[in-house]
Amino acid sequence: MLRLASLLAVLLVTGCGQLVATPEPVYLRAAGSSTLGPLLVDLADAFARQAPATSLDVTGAGTQFGLEALRGGDAELALASWLPSDPAGTQLDAGWQATAIARDGIAVIVHPSNPAKGLGLLQLRDLFGGRAYEWRAVGQAVTPGTVQPVSREMGSGTRAAFEALAMEGEPVSPRAVIAASSQEVVDYVASHPEAIGYVSAAYVSDSVKMLAIEGESLTPETVRQGSYALSRDLWLVTADPALPVVSQFLAFVLSPPGQKIVAQHHVAIQ
């Protein structure tokens, strides 16, 4: 759990020696996508400097966790790296408001020793769907050996986005290694030359290698334009958009100072 200490305003003394009442502390709870967790901590820290009486508690435990916390009244904001959608297009509970605050690309990563440069979506579906067990089965003859897919857990927004964008709704194969966070995916791939995984671009490091998808590299520009096939929006969802502290925080996130912070983690939406 990522927490920010509560920032309380101090009593001020006027020139007449009278005490000025301190603002009532305001507590805001945000829960959900671990992809958004680090960004929300930085945004909350900057917002607290503008509203010192406000304390924002951030819990990153997966998109589904955040939506359930919002539904149960345990959070005012859900962090969602993918929004659920049924065939009729209904995405959220009645009265909920979803605000896109950033753009992100899902990076497909392999070990740095892997000479593969890119894959197509059909090849990804074969690898993660369990139909291809060796690199040569997807045209990577220069990369012998079995392939070990690495996936996020059920309830992860990144997994839901990957299954929707790359797998056309097909679930990831049961033979995939399941990681509880994006960092766990990176760590596993970095130490297993046969592995292939997927993570938010914000988690990619020099310890792994990104593959181009459908001939397009993942860059801020290809994510912004949507030409990279695994691009997505990142969302803040609230059940009470009229709540003053919620509307003020959302306005800050979408403001130029807020989007400048967003750009340090993901691709700014504005």
Secondary structure, 3 states (H helix, E strand, C coil): CEECCCCCCCCEECCCCCEECCCCCEEEEEEECCCCHHHHHHHHHHHHHHCCCEEEEEEECCHHHHHHHHHCCCCCEEEECCCCCCCCCCCCCCCCEEEEEEEEEEEEEECCCCCCCEECHHHHHHHHHCCCCEHHHHCCCCCCCECEEEEECCCCHHHHHHHHHCCCCCCCCCCCEEECCHHHHHHHHHHCCCEEEEEEHHHCCCCCEECEECCECCCHHHHHHCCCCCEEEEEEEECCCCCHHHHHHHHHHHCHHHHHHHCCCCEECC
